[in-house]
């Protein structure tokens, strides 16, 4: 046993944790924090979020009985301490690696992971379902939802609060208030929570009432309800407004210091004995215990490699200049286009840094909006702007765009409104895994009427597609691009219109044709010299648009080739390759077509290159597919 982790090294399950004395929990929390810092500094992952909930996690597992009691972690990037305390300490170094444990809770990984997460604002709904199920079965289990104040900006969280209050379900919601999601929180809810946390009179009265309630906690329900009404009345006078959560029939407790682990255990023990819907409001610091993370919380959400002593980030230098990330090309292009077109506005659902809309928010704050973790609202907000003559660019991760899909159909496409969807992280994203891969957007966007669907092969095409989309008369437009760096050092080319529904030939050939959509096409060009050396002649077409397809170019391709390969960084079921098959069938052509892309299953975590290999569209797999097809 390492002396530096005296208590942590003895814990392989929550039952081991319960053997400790309360005063030992402070030392355990310190050890757990140091353990996460040690591992994540060398194996990058989500960092600051988990450091902020160390004491809460220890207290939860000390008081409640997982897996009988169910703890649901919203989003899940704050669940590292939970994983370590529930039997995964020895394998935590494999976090987010191929074949290792997932970066988010997964019901397939541990019985202590009550619900699989990855997208925001789902915890209260899931915990409510668990609580109602427990009641229907006559069980006395507890259901706990841990939700950050950032995730509380998602409308689904309020739908669940409303339903839980009406059902009077036995559910505990813990609001982890650190004023952060990835970037600082915005909006009226954030101001409301700030009012609660900064009112000294409110907190003093709240503390006195809670102490009184604690002293007589064995009284009957009628007397307890009477005290609760007195408390609520006092709070309403002091705050000059009713408590939002109590208006939804939740008993509200807090705000309290979420880093006092001993006090948290006593508080949770009391709450455990109070039936019905309850909300505990705790105040925490994202990045707690690591100075650099506390100072710059957005940068330390997922910092990559860093020196755990100095706090310096470790940058792996390359001898060659590195092209910019696609998201940064988007961000800089937005500023250029906004200078040209005063109608352009930018919208992001709480991903201003992740999507690189932040430069425009700094340069033109009146024309760039962070709407919180609310993708449905983001889309319809954009539709409203477009309906009144503006030119909105709605910037969303591909995987999160799924949450606003009804609004894309009903509020944008049906009304033929000119909204540009810029979908970041299209395709396999790597170590965030199945919940974050942008696998489906090409398939689900191409079936929507009145919507153009495109993907650039490089950064220059990204700029030109963005430029084209904001021109008059283009209608609704979806442009998707991948996570990571591009291909071009000299990417800032003059803007040129790309005619909608046109592809282009990149390389002539006679043996077979490869049709690609998006940056995956660069793999084909990197293989051309190898094929040429083996006297294999491969034609390559960058189709650029999934909808509308370049039918003129496809007629030419099917007129000249009977062997065709399609390659896409998306699902093959219903995606770009399926669109090509439909064209072939509808036009009476006959050809042997092989579709390469993401197969009909969820792909777990690993590096992007590892996952391309697993899915069969890394360069070597493409090379072998071409060889096999012409042999």
N, C-alpha and C positions, 0 to 999 in steps of 0.2 A: 504494500500500500504506500502511495506517495504521501509523505507527511504534509505536503502543501494542500492536499485534498482529503484531509482526515475524515470528514463526514461524508463528502460526496462519493468517495470511493466505496462506501458501505451501502449505497442505495442502488438497488437494482429494480425496485418497484415502489409504488406509493406506500405499501405496507412497511417497508424498511424505513421510510421517512417518518412514519408515525411513531417509531420507537425512540426518536430523539426527544430531548426535553425542549420546551419552548425557547429557552435562552440559547440553545444550540442553533436555532434557525437563523440567527443573525450571521453566525460564522458560515453556515451552509450556503446562505445567499451570496456571501462574498466569494466562496469557493466556486459556486456555480457561475457567477459572473466572470471570474478569471478563467474558468474552463472554456466558456464560450469565446472569450477574447483569444485564448491560445489557439483554438481550432480554426475559428473563422479568419484569423489573420493569415493563415496558411492555406485554407481551403475556402475561398470566397463564398459569401452567401448574404442573406439579409442579417444585418448586424444591430443597428441602433434599436429597432423595434423590440427585439428579444431582450436586450439589456434593460429596457424600461419596465418590463413586467416580471422580473426575477422574483421579487418579494411576493407579488400577487400569486404567481405560479406555485411557489413553496407553500403559501398559506392555503390555497385551494386544495392541493393534494394532502395537506396535513389535516384538513377538516372534513373534506368530502371523501367518498369511497369509490374512486374510479377503479374499474369500469362500470360498476353498478350505477353510480351517479355519473351522469353524462356531462362532459365539459366540451362546448363547441367554441372553437377559436375563429373569430371572424377574420377573413382573408387568410390568416394562418402564418404570415411571416414573423409573427411574434411568439411562435410556439416551440422554439428551440429548447427552452428550459423544460417545457412540458415533455418533449421527447426524451431528454436526458434523464429526467426523473422517472420515466415509465419504461425503463429497461433498454434504452438505446444509447447509453453512455459509451459503451465499448465500440459501437459502430458509427458514432456521430461523425467521425472523420470522413466517412463515405458520403456525407450529406451532399445531395445534388449531383453525385457522380454516377456514371453508368453502372447499373447493378447495385447501387447503394441506396440508402434511405432517401425519401423524397424531401424536398425543401418545404413542403406543406403537409399538414395532417392528412392521412389517408386511411380509410376504413380497411383497406387491403393490407396495411402495414402493421397495425397494432389494434388490439381490442380497446386500448385507451384512447384511440382517435375516434371519437363518437360520430364524427361526420366529416366527409372529405370537403376541403375548401380550397380556395385559390382566388376566387372572385369575391368582391366586397359585398357587405350588407346582408349576408345570408344567415348569420348566426341566430338571430332572434326567431326567425321563421322555423329553422331546423330545431332549435331548442323547444319551441312551442309544440311542434309535432311530437317530439320525444316526450314532453310533459303530458300531453293529452293521451298518448299511447299508454304511458305508465298508469294514468288514472283509469283508463278503460280496462286495464288488466288487473286493477286492484292492487297495484304495487305502490310503495312509498319512496320510490327513487327520486332523486333531485335532478333537475335539468338547469344547466348554467350556460349562459351565452356571454362570452367576453368580446365586447365590441369597442373599437377605437372611435374617438370622436370624429375622425375622418370618415369612417365607414357609416357613421350615423347620418351623413349627408345624403346617403342613398335612400331613395323613396321606399324601397322594399323594407328597410328597417322600420319605417313608420307604419307601413301596412301591418307588419307583424306586431308592433307595439299596440296598435289599435285593436287588433284581433285578440291578442293575449289578454288585454284589459277587459274586453267584453266577455271572454270565456272564463275570467277569474282563474286562470291556470296557475299552477304552482311552478312558476319559472322565475329564476333569478337572472337579471341582466346586470352585468358589470360593465359600466361605462368607463373605459380607460381614457381619461382626458389628459392629453399632452399637447393639445393645440396643433397637432401635426397629422398629416397622412404621409405622403412622401414629401410634399412641399407644405408650407404653412397653410392651415385651413382658412377658408374664406366663407363669407355669408352670414346671414342673420342668426343661424343656429350657433355659430361660433361666438358671436357677440352675446347671445343669451347665456351660454355656458360661462363665458367670461364674467358676466354680471353676477352669476351665482357664486363663482369661486372668489370674487374680489369683494363681496359684501361682508364686511366685518360684523355688522350687527346681525345679519342673517345667520352667519355661521356660529356666532355666540349663542343665539337663541336655539338654533338647531342642536348644538352640542348639549345645552342644558336640558332640552326636552328629551333628547335621546338618552341622556344619563338617567333621567327620571323614569323613562320607559324601561331601561335596562334593570333598574332596581326592582321593578314590580312586573317582571316579564312573565311571571306565572299567574297573573290575573286572568280573568275570563275575557272572552272575545269582545263582549259588549263594552267593557271598560276600556279595553285596548283601542277599540274603534273610536270611543269618545276622546281619548287622549290624542289620537291621530287627527281628529277633526280640529281640536284646539291648536295643535301644531300647524296644521295647514292654514288655519285662519291667521295665525300670527305671521306666517311666512308671506301670505298674500298681502298683508298690510305693509310689511317691511319692503318687499320686492315690488309693491305696487302692481303686481300681476299674479295670477295663479301659476302654480308650478306646472309646466307643460306635461311632465310625466305623470303627475298625480291627476291631471285632467283626463288622462287615459286609464285611470284606475290602477296605477302602479303606486305602491308605497315607495317613496323616494328617501334614500339615506345618503348623506354626504353634504358637501364633498369632504373627503378624508385623504390623508397622506398615504398614497399607495406604496411608499417605500419603507413604512414601519411594519415590518413583517410580524412582530409579536402582536401589535394592535390589530392588524388585519386578521390574524387567526381568531382573536376574541370576537371581533365584529362578525366574521363569517359564521362562527359558532352560534351567535345569537340569531343571525338571519336564517340560518338553517332551520330554526324552530318556528319561524313565522310563515304561515301558509299564504298562498296567493301570489300574484305578480309583484315582484319587488325589483327596484333598480338601485344599485349601489354605485355612486359616483366617486371615483378615485382620481386623485391627481398624481401624475407621474412625469418623469422627465425622459424623453426619448434619448437613448444613448447613455443612460445613467451609469456612472462609474468609469467612463472612458472620456477623458477631458475633451479630446478632439471631436468626438461624436456629439457631446453636449453643446459644443460651441457652434458646430455646423451640421445640424441634424439632417437636412436634405442630402448633403454629400456623403453622409455615412449611413444612409438607408441600406445600400448595398455597395460597399466601398471597393471591392476587389482586394487584392493583396495589400497588406500594410504591415509596418513594423509595430508590434504590440507594445514596445517600450517607448519609442519616440512619437508614435502616432503618424509617422510619415507614410504616405502611400507609396507603394513600390510600383514603378513603371518599368516594364520590360522594354528596353530600347531596341530598336531595329536599325540595321545599317541602311535600310532603304526608307525613303519617305512613305508615310502611310496615308492613303486617301481618307477623306472625312467619312464619318458615319452618315448613312442615308438620312437619319433624323436631323442631323445638323445641316445637311443640304436643304432639307425642307424648311428648317427654321430661318436660314439666311434668305432663301428664295421668297418666303412669306414677306419679309421686310421689303425686298426689292419690288414685289408685286404690289404691296400696299402703297408704296411710294408712287407707283404708276396709276393705280386705280383706287380712288378714295372710297369706293363702295366696299372694298374688301375688309372683312373682319375675321378674326381667328377665335376659335372656340375649342376648349379642351376640358374633359371631365377629370380634373384633379391630376393631370399628368403634364404640367407645364414644363418640368425638367425632363421627364422621361420621353416626351414627344418633341422636345426642343422648340416649343412655342414661347418659352421664356424670353428669348431675345426680342421678340415682337412685343411681349408684355412690357418689357423695359423701354423699348423704343417708342411704342405707341400704346400706352396703357388704356386709353379710351377706346381702342379698337381691338382689344384682345381680352378674352373672358375665360376665367377658370370658374366653372359652374359647380364644382364639387364632384364627388363620386356619383354621378347621376347621368348615365349615358342616354336614357330615354329622354330626359329633359334637354340634354345637350342637342339632340337631333331636332326636337320640335322647337326649341329656342332658335336654332339655325333656320328652321322652316319659317318661323315667324319673321325673322330678319329678312329672309329672301322674299317673302310675300309683300314686304313693304319696300322692296327695291334694293336691298343690300346684297352683297356677294359673299356669303359666309363660307369659310373653310373650316370644317368640323374635323378635328384631329384626334383620332382615337386608336388605341391598339386594336388590331384585328380581333383578338379574342374577346375584348370588351364590347366591340361593335355588335356582337351577337345579342347583347342586352338591349340594344336600341333598334332591333330589326323591325318590329311592328311599326315603329315611327318612320323608319326609312320607307316602308311600303305606303303606309296610310297618310302620313303628313308631308312627305316630300315627293315621292314618285307619282302618286295618284294625282297630286296637284301640279305636277310638272314644274316644280320649283328648282331654281338653280343653286343647289347646295353641293359643295365639293367635299366629299369624304376622303380624307387622307389617312389611310389605314397603315399605321406603323406596325412593325413586328409581324408582317405577313409571312407565313410559312413556319418552319420549325425554328423555335427560338433557343433551344438548348436546355440548360440546366434548370429552368423553371418548370419544365415538364408539361404534362398533358393539359393542365388547366390554362396554360399560357400560350401554347402553340397557336399560331394564326392559320389553322388548317383549312377552315371552311369558307372563307369569305368569297373566293372566286366562284365557288359552287352556289352559295346562297345569294350572292349579289346578281349573278348573271340571269337568274330566273325572274327578276323584277322588271316589269315594263317601265319605259321612260327613264332608264338608268344606263349610262355608259360605264363600262367596267374595263379598266386598263391597268397595266403594270409595266414599268420601265425596265429596260435591260441594264441601264447604268444611270449615273447621277445627271448627266446631261439630258437624257430622256425624261427623268423625273421633273427637272426644271421646265422642260418644254410641255409636258403634260399638264403641269400646274398652270402654266401660262395659257395653254389652250383652253383649259376648263373654265377660266374666268372670262373668256371672250363672250360677247353677246350671242345668245341663241343656243348655247351648248347644253342647257338643261342640267339635270342632276348627273353627277360624275363621281365615280369611285376610283381612286388611285391607290394601289397597295405597293408597299416596298418592305424589304426585310430588316431584321435586326442586324446591326454590325456595320462594318466599313464597306465602302463602295469600291470602285475599280479605277477611278480616274483621279489623277493629281490635278490636272487642268480641267476642273469640272465646271467652273463658272463661265459657261459659254453664253453667247448672246441668245436671247429668246427667239424661238421659231415656233410657229404654229404647226402642230401635227394634225393632219386631216383625220378626223374621227373614223375609226374602222379601217385603218390602213396598217399593214405590217410591212416588213421589208426583208429582202434577201441579204444575208450577211456573208454567205459563202456558197459559191456554185458547186455542184456535184452531180454525179450521174447514177451512183449505185443505190442510194436511198436518201430520203429526206428526214431531217430532224426539225420538228416544230417546237419552239419554246415560247414560254411567256415569262417575262420578268428576268431578274438577274441570274437565274439558273442557266440562262443562255450563254453566259460567259464560260461555263464549264465546257460547252461544246467547242468554243473557239480555242480553248486551251488544249483540246484533244486533236485538233486538226493536223498538227505536224506529225503526231504519232500515227494517225490514219494514213496520211500521205506517204510516210516511210514504208507502210505495208501495202501501198498501192490500193487503198480504199478511198473512194471518192464520195464524200458526205456533203450533201447540200444542207445548209442551215438557214432557217427562216425565223426571224424575231417577229412574232405575230402582234405584240404590243396590246392588242385589244381582244378580250374574251367576248365582249358584246359592244357593238356589233363586230362580228368576225369579218375579216377581209375576204369576202367571197370571191372577188376577182383573183386574188392570189391563191386561194384554195382551189379554184378551178384549174389554175395553172399547175399547181402541185399534183393534184390527182390525175391530171392529164399526162404527166411525165413520170410519175412514180407509182409503183405497186407495193413498195415497202416504205412504211412511214413510222416514225417514233415520235410521240409527243412527250414533253418533259415539263413538269410544273412542280413548284414548291407548295403543293396543296393537295387536297384529297382527290383521288382519281375518280371516285364515285360522284358524278355530277359536275365535275370540274371542267377545265379547259379541254382535256383529251376527250371527254364525253361530248363536248360541243363539236369537236372535229368529227367524231363518229356520227353524230346526228346529221351534220352537213353531208357526209358521204352517203348515208342512207337516203336522205331526202333528195339527193341529186343523182342517184342511180350509179354511183361509182363503186368499184370493188378494189380493195387493197388490204394488205396485211398490216394491221396497225397494232403497235405495242404502246401502251400508256405507262409512263413512269411517273411516280408521285407518291404521295402518302397513302398507304393501303387502308383498307376498311377496318381500322382498329385505332385505339388511342395509343399514342406513342409516349413513352415515359421520358425521364430526364437523362441527360448526357450532353456531351458537347455537340454542337451543330454537325460537325463532320462525322462523329460517331453515329448520329441519328440519320444522316443522309445515307450512310452505308447500310444501316439496318433497313431503311426503306427502299434501297436499291436505286438511288439516283445520285450517288457520289460519282466522281469522275471514272473510277475504275469500273463500277457497275454499268455506267453508260457505255464505256468502251466495250465491255464484254457483250452487252446487249446488241450493239451494232455488229460486232464480229459474228455473233450467233445468227443474226437475222440475214446476213448476206452469204453465209456459208451453205 
